[in-house]
């Protein structure tokens, strides 16, 4: 799909150390894909459910954005 957003190696190197690594539960979808999907959706707008499948499941993209943005603003999720 044209117009996709992908984090560069340099951007990913800055972000990756900040992500949790000891999460219990289901196998995590590739964080680089998820974050690229979040940025893509924020840049282009649209419904989360229409997020291109190359980033992973749209529910995962939305849920991670919602959870992380809630933590950043101090709101409980």
C-alpha positions as CSV (number, residue, x, y, z in Angstrom):
1,X,0.0,0.0,0.0
2,X,1.4,3.4,-0.9
3,X,1.7,6.1,1.7
4,X,2.6,3.8,4.6
5,X,4.7,5.1,7.4
6,X,7.5,3.0,8.8
7,X,9.9,4.0,11.6
8,X,13.5,4.3,10.4
9,X,16.2,2.3,12.0
10,X,17.4,5.4,13.8
11,X,14.0,6.3,15.1
12,X,13.4,2.7,16.3
13,X,16.8,2.7,18.0
14,X,15.7,5.7,20.1
15,X,12.3,4.2,21.0
16,X,13.0,0.5,21.5
17,X,14.8,0.8,24.9
18,X,11.8,2.7,26.3
19,X,9.4,-0.2,25.7
20,X,8.5,-2.8,28.3
21,X,10.2,-6.2,27.8
22,X,8.8,-8.2,30.7
23,X,5.1,-8.2,29.9
24,X,3.1,-11.3,30.8
25,X,0.2,-12.6,28.8
26,X,-0.3,-13.2,25.1
27,X,2.5,-12.9,22.6
28,X,3.0,-9.3,21.7
29,X,2.6,-8.1,18.1
30,X,5.8,-6.5,16.8
31,X,6.1,-3.2,18.6
32,X,7.8,-1.5,15.6
33,X,4.8,-2.4,13.4
34,X,2.3,-1.2,16.0
35,X,4.0,2.1,16.6
36,X,4.4,2.7,12.9
37,X,0.6,2.0,12.6
38,X,-0.2,4.4,15.3
39,X,1.9,7.2,13.6
40,X,0.3,6.3,10.3
41,X,-3.2,6.7,11.7
42,X,-2.4,9.9,13.5
43,X,-0.9,11.4,10.4
44,X,-3.6,10.3,8.0
45,X,-6.7,10.3,10.1
46,X,-9.5,7.9,9.5
47,X,-11.1,5.2,11.6
48,X,-8.9,2.9,13.6
49,X,-10.6,-0.1,12.1
50,X,-9.4,1.0,8.7
51,X,-5.7,0.8,9.7
52,X,-3.8,-1.1,7.0
53,X,-3.3,-4.7,7.9
54,X,0.5,-4.4,7.3
55,X,0.8,-2.9,10.8
56,X,-1.1,-5.7,12.5
57,X,-4.6,-6.1,13.9
58,X,-6.4,-2.7,14.0
59,X,-7.7,-3.5,17.5
60,X,-4.1,-3.9,18.7
61,X,-3.1,-0.6,17.1
62,X,-6.0,1.2,18.8
63,X,-5.7,-0.5,22.1
64,X,-2.0,0.2,22.5
65,X,-2.6,3.9,21.5
66,X,-5.4,4.2,23.9
67,X,-3.5,2.6,26.8
68,X,-0.3,4.5,26.2
69,X,-1.9,7.9,25.7
70,X,-3.9,7.4,28.9
71,X,-0.7,6.7,30.8
72,X,1.0,9.7,29.3
73,X,-1.8,12.0,30.4
74,X,-2.1,10.5,33.8
75,X,-5.6,9.1,33.2
76,X,-6.4,5.6,34.4
77,X,-7.2,3.2,31.5
